[in-house]
Amino acid sequence: MKIGFRTLKTAIGVALSVFIAQSLGLQYFTAAGILTLLCIQKSRKQSFQAALSRLFACLISLFASTLLFEAIGYGAYTFLVLLLFFIPLTVRLGIHQGIASSIVIVMHVYMHGQWEWSFFLNEICVILIGLGVALAVNWYMPSIDKELNRHKDQVDGLIAAILKEISLYLKEGQTSWDGKELLLLGDTLRKASELAVLDDENSLHRKDNSYRHYFGLKRRQYEILDRMLPAVSGISIQMEQGHRIGELIEEMNAHMSGGIPSPHLGEKLRSIREFHKLLPMPVTRDEFENRASLYAVANELERFIETL
C-alpha cells in the first residue's frame, strides 16, 4: 500500500489541529480536525480558497444559528428554517464549499443549548485552529518540474513523429502510419495542462507560468494537426506541389526538434503557394479534389507556422 504525500499531510494536519485544540482545553476540539481535513486540497490556491470560504460560512452559521435557536427554540424543527435560509445564502455568496463544515458548528450551537460569549470564543478558536493548521501544513508543495519536463519532452516527440509521417506521405504517397501518436498527444496534453494549472496555483506570487503558456501553445498545434490530417488523407496521388510542401514540413520539423528558430518558413510557404497559382487548372475530378485537399493542408500549415 502506497501512502501519498497529500495523505501524509492530511494525517499530520488533523492530528496536529486536534492536539492543539485539546491542549487549549477547548470544547468540541475534534471539529478542528474535521476543518483541517476538509481544507487540505491539491494546491495552495485551492486550500486558501477552501479555508476562506469555510471561515466565512462557519462564522455566518455560528451567528445565524444562535439567533434562530434563541428566537424559535432549540429544537430539530429549527434546522429546517436555518438550512432553507443558509444554503441558498452560501451559494449566492460563493462560499458553498463551507456548507458541510458549517453544519458541524451549527450542531455545536444546538448541543450547547444557550447563548454565551465564552462559547462564541471557543468556536472561533476551533475554526481558526482547524483552518490555520490546514494552510500551514499545505503550504509546502513538492516541485513538479520534473514531471512537467517529462510531459514536455513527450509532447515534442509526438508532434515531431506526426510531422514526419505527414511529410513522408506527401513526398512518397504512402505510409503504414496508424495515427496513434495523435491520440497519445491529446491525452498527454490533457495531463500536462492539468499539471501546469496545479503548478500555477502553487505559485501564488508568480504572474506568468511558462509551462501553462507552453502547453497552451502545443494544444493549438495539436488542434491544427487534428484538422490537417483528414485533408492529408484526402490526397491520393503524388503531386510536385505536394512534394514541396512535404519538404517544407520536414524542414520545419528539423528546426523544431533542434530548437532552432526559422523565420523564413512562412515566406517559403508563400512562395510554394505562388507556384501553385501558376500551374494549369486541373483537368479531372480526381485531380481537382487532390488539389483542394492540398490547399487545405497548406492553410493549416500556415496556421501552424504562426505558432512557432
C-alpha positions as CSV (number, residue, x, y, z in Angstrom):
1,M,0.0,0.0,0.0
2,K,1.4,3.4,-1.1
3,I,0.8,6.4,1.1
4,G,0.7,9.6,-0.9
5,F,2.2,12.9,0.1
6,R,-1.2,14.6,0.4
7,T,-2.4,11.7,2.6
8,L,0.6,12.2,4.9
9,K,-0.1,15.9,5.1
10,T,-3.7,15.3,5.9
11,A,-2.9,12.8,8.7
12,I,-0.4,15.1,10.2
13,G,-2.6,18.2,9.9
14,V,-5.7,16.5,11.5
15,A,-3.6,15.1,14.4
16,L,-1.9,18.5,15.0
17,S,-5.1,20.6,15.0
18,V,-6.9,18.2,17.3
19,F,-3.9,18.2,19.6
20,I,-3.6,22.0,19.7
21,A,-7.4,22.5,20.3
22,Q,-7.4,19.8,23.0
23,S,-4.3,21.2,24.7
24,L,-6.0,24.6,24.9
25,G,-9.0,23.0,26.7
26,L,-11.5,23.9,24.0
27,Q,-14.9,22.2,23.8
28,Y,-15.7,20.2,20.6
29,F,-11.9,20.2,19.9
30,T,-12.4,17.3,17.3
31,A,-14.1,19.8,15.0
32,A,-10.7,21.4,14.4
33,G,-9.5,18.1,12.8
34,I,-12.6,18.0,10.6
35,L,-12.0,21.5,9.3
36,T,-8.3,20.7,8.6
37,L,-9.3,17.5,6.8
38,L,-11.7,19.5,4.5
39,C,-9.3,22.3,3.7
40,I,-6.2,20.3,2.6
41,Q,-6.5,20.5,-1.2
42,K,-4.3,19.7,-4.2
43,S,-2.8,23.2,-4.4
44,R,-2.0,26.2,-2.2
45,K,-4.6,28.3,-4.1
46,Q,-7.3,25.7,-3.7
47,S,-6.5,25.3,0.0
48,F,-6.6,29.1,0.6
49,Q,-9.9,29.4,-1.2
50,A,-11.4,26.4,0.7
51,A,-10.2,27.9,4.0
52,L,-11.6,31.4,3.2
53,S,-15.0,30.1,2.1
54,R,-15.2,27.8,5.2
55,L,-14.2,30.7,7.5
56,F,-17.0,33.0,6.3
57,A,-19.5,30.1,6.1
58,C,-18.7,29.0,9.7
59,L,-18.9,32.5,11.1
60,I,-22.2,33.2,9.4
61,S,-23.7,29.8,10.6
62,L,-22.4,30.5,14.1
63,F,-24.2,33.8,14.5
64,A,-27.3,32.9,12.3
65,S,-28.0,29.6,14.1
66,T,-27.6,31.2,17.5
67,L,-30.2,33.9,16.6
68,L,-32.6,31.3,15.2
69,F,-32.3,28.9,18.1
70,E,-32.8,31.7,20.6
71,A,-35.8,33.1,18.6
72,I,-37.5,29.8,17.6
73,G,-36.2,27.4,20.2
74,Y,-33.6,24.7,20.5
75,G,-35.5,22.1,18.6
76,A,-34.9,19.9,15.5
77,Y,-37.5,22.0,13.6
78,T,-35.2,25.0,13.7
79,F,-32.8,23.2,11.4
80,L,-35.4,23.2,8.7
81,V,-35.7,27.0,8.8
82,L,-32.0,27.5,9.1
83,L,-31.0,25.3,6.2
84,L,-33.7,26.8,3.9
85,F,-32.1,30.2,4.6
86,F,-28.4,29.3,5.0
87,I,-27.8,27.0,1.9
88,P,-29.1,29.5,-0.7
89,L,-27.1,32.3,1.0
90,T,-23.8,30.4,0.8
91,V,-24.4,29.6,-2.8
92,R,-25.2,33.2,-3.6
93,L,-22.1,34.4,-1.7
94,G,-19.9,31.7,-3.5
95,I,-18.9,30.0,-0.2
96,H,-21.0,26.8,-0.6
97,Q,-17.8,24.8,-0.1
98,G,-18.2,25.6,3.6
99,I,-21.7,24.2,4.0
100,A,-20.6,20.8,5.5
101,S,-18.2,22.3,8.0
102,S,-20.7,25.0,8.9
103,I,-23.3,22.3,9.9
104,V,-20.7,21.0,12.4
105,I,-20.7,24.4,14.0
106,V,-24.5,24.6,14.0
107,M,-24.6,21.2,15.8
108,H,-22.3,22.6,18.5
109,V,-24.7,25.6,18.9
110,Y,-27.6,23.2,19.2
111,M,-25.9,20.9,21.7
112,H,-24.7,23.8,23.8
113,G,-28.3,25.0,24.2
114,Q,-27.7,28.6,25.2
115,W,-26.1,31.9,24.2
116,E,-22.7,32.6,25.8
117,W,-19.7,34.8,24.8
118,S,-17.3,32.1,26.1
119,F,-19.0,29.6,23.7
120,F,-18.6,32.0,20.8
121,L,-14.9,32.5,21.6
122,N,-14.5,28.7,21.9
123,E,-16.0,28.1,18.4
124,I,-14.0,30.9,16.8
125,C,-10.8,29.4,18.3
126,V,-11.7,25.9,17.0
127,I,-12.4,27.3,13.5
128,L,-9.1,29.3,13.4
129,I,-7.0,26.4,14.6
130,G,-8.6,24.0,12.1
131,L,-8.2,26.3,9.1
132,G,-4.8,27.7,10.2
133,V,-3.2,24.3,10.6
134,A,-4.6,23.2,7.2
135,L,-3.0,26.3,5.5
136,A,0.3,25.8,7.4
137,V,0.6,22.1,6.6
138,N,-0.4,22.5,2.9
139,W,1.9,25.4,2.3
140,Y,4.8,23.1,1.4
141,M,4.3,21.6,-2.1
142,P,6.9,19.4,-3.7
143,S,8.2,20.6,-7.1
144,I,6.5,19.0,-10.1
145,D,9.0,20.5,-12.6
146,K,10.5,17.1,-13.3
147,E,7.1,15.6,-14.3
148,L,6.2,18.7,-16.4
149,N,9.5,18.5,-18.3
150,R,8.9,14.8,-18.9
151,H,5.5,15.7,-20.4
152,K,7.1,18.5,-22.4
153,D,9.6,16.0,-24.0
154,Q,6.8,13.6,-24.7
155,V,4.7,16.3,-26.4
156,D,7.7,17.5,-28.5
157,G,8.5,13.9,-29.6
158,L,4.9,13.1,-30.5
159,I,4.5,16.3,-32.6
160,A,7.8,15.5,-34.4
161,A,6.6,12.0,-35.2
162,I,3.3,13.2,-36.6
163,L,5.0,15.9,-38.8
164,K,7.5,13.2,-40.0
165,E,4.6,10.9,-41.1
166,I,2.8,13.8,-42.8
167,S,5.9,14.8,-44.7
168,L,6.7,11.3,-45.7
169,Y,3.2,10.7,-47.0
170,L,3.2,14.0,-49.1
171,K,6.6,13.2,-50.6
172,E,6.2,9.4,-51.2
173,G,2.4,9.0,-51.4
174,Q,2.3,6.0,-48.9
175,T,2.8,5.2,-45.3
176,S,1.9,2.5,-42.8
177,W,1.2,5.0,-40.0
178,D,-1.9,4.2,-37.9
179,G,-2.2,7.7,-36.3
180,K,-1.8,6.5,-32.7
181,E,0.6,9.4,-31.9
182,L,-2.2,11.9,-32.4
183,L,-4.3,10.1,-29.8
184,L,-1.4,9.9,-27.4
185,L,-0.7,13.6,-28.0
186,G,-4.2,14.6,-27.0
187,D,-4.0,12.5,-23.8
188,T,-0.5,13.8,-22.9
189,L,-1.5,17.4,-23.4
190,R,-4.6,16.9,-21.2
191,K,-2.5,15.5,-18.3
192,A,0.3,18.2,-18.8
193,S,-2.2,21.0,-18.8
194,E,-3.7,19.8,-15.5
195,L,-0.2,19.7,-14.0
196,A,0.6,23.2,-15.4
197,V,-2.6,24.6,-13.8
198,L,-1.6,22.9,-10.5
199,D,1.9,24.4,-10.7
200,D,0.4,27.8,-11.4
201,E,-1.9,27.5,-8.3
202,N,1.0,26.5,-6.1
203,S,2.9,29.7,-7.2
204,L,0.6,32.3,-5.8
205,H,3.0,35.3,-6.4
206,R,4.2,34.3,-9.8
207,K,2.5,36.4,-12.6
208,D,3.3,34.1,-15.5
209,N,3.5,30.4,-16.0
210,S,5.8,29.3,-18.7
211,Y,4.5,25.7,-18.6
212,R,0.9,26.8,-18.9
213,H,1.8,29.0,-21.9
214,Y,3.9,26.3,-23.5
215,F,1.2,23.6,-23.2
216,G,-1.4,26.1,-24.4
217,L,0.7,26.7,-27.5
218,K,1.1,22.9,-28.1
219,R,-2.6,22.5,-27.7
220,R,-3.1,24.9,-30.6
221,Q,-0.6,22.9,-32.7
222,Y,-2.4,19.7,-31.8
223,E,-5.7,21.1,-32.9
224,I,-4.2,22.3,-36.2
225,L,-2.7,18.8,-36.8
226,D,-6.0,17.2,-36.0
227,R,-7.7,19.4,-38.7
228,M,-4.8,18.8,-41.1
229,L,-4.8,15.0,-41.1
230,P,-8.2,14.5,-42.8
231,A,-7.0,16.8,-45.7
232,V,-3.7,14.9,-45.9
233,S,-5.6,11.6,-46.1
234,G,-7.7,13.0,-48.9
235,I,-4.6,13.3,-51.2
236,S,-4.5,10.1,-53.2
237,I,-2.0,11.0,-56.0
238,Q,1.6,12.3,-55.9
239,M,2.0,15.9,-57.0
240,E,5.0,18.1,-57.3
241,Q,3.4,20.8,-55.1
242,G,2.6,18.1,-52.5
243,H,6.3,17.1,-52.6
244,R,7.3,20.7,-52.0
245,I,5.0,21.1,-49.0
246,G,6.3,17.8,-47.7
247,E,9.9,19.0,-47.8
248,L,8.9,22.2,-46.1
249,I,7.2,20.2,-43.3
250,E,10.4,18.2,-43.0
251,E,12.5,21.3,-42.7
252,M,10.1,22.8,-40.1
253,N,10.2,19.6,-38.1
254,A,14.0,19.7,-38.1
255,H,14.1,23.2,-36.9
256,M,11.5,22.4,-34.1
257,S,13.4,19.3,-33.0
258,G,16.7,21.3,-32.8
259,G,15.1,24.2,-31.1
260,I,16.4,26.5,-33.9
261,P,14.1,29.4,-34.9
262,S,13.4,29.7,-38.6
263,P,11.8,33.0,-39.6
264,H,11.8,32.1,-43.3
265,L,9.3,29.2,-43.1
266,G,6.3,31.4,-43.8
267,E,8.0,33.1,-46.7
268,K,8.9,29.7,-48.2
269,L,5.3,28.5,-47.8
270,R,4.0,31.7,-49.6
271,S,6.5,31.1,-52.5
272,I,5.2,27.5,-52.8
273,R,1.6,28.8,-52.9
274,E,2.5,31.3,-55.6
275,F,4.0,28.4,-57.6
276,H,0.7,26.6,-57.2
277,K,-1.2,29.5,-58.8
278,L,0.9,29.3,-61.9
279,L,0.0,25.6,-62.5
280,P,-2.6,24.7,-65.2
281,M,-6.1,24.2,-64.0
282,P,-7.0,20.6,-63.0
283,V,-8.5,18.5,-65.8
284,T,-10.1,15.6,-64.0
285,R,-12.3,15.5,-60.9
286,D,-9.7,13.4,-59.1
287,E,-7.0,16.0,-59.7
288,F,-9.3,18.8,-58.6
289,E,-10.2,17.0,-55.3
290,N,-6.5,16.3,-54.6
291,R,-5.5,19.9,-55.2
292,A,-8.4,21.0,-52.9
293,S,-7.1,18.8,-50.2
294,L,-3.6,20.1,-50.7
295,Y,-4.9,23.6,-50.5
296,A,-6.5,22.8,-47.1
297,V,-3.2,21.3,-45.9
298,A,-1.4,24.5,-46.9
299,N,-3.9,26.6,-45.0
300,E,-3.4,24.6,-41.8
301,L,0.3,24.6,-42.3
302,E,0.3,28.4,-42.4
303,R,-1.6,28.5,-39.1
304,F,0.9,26.0,-37.6
305,I,3.9,28.1,-38.7
306,E,2.3,31.1,-37.0
307,T,2.5,29.3,-33.6
308,L,6.3,28.8,-33.9
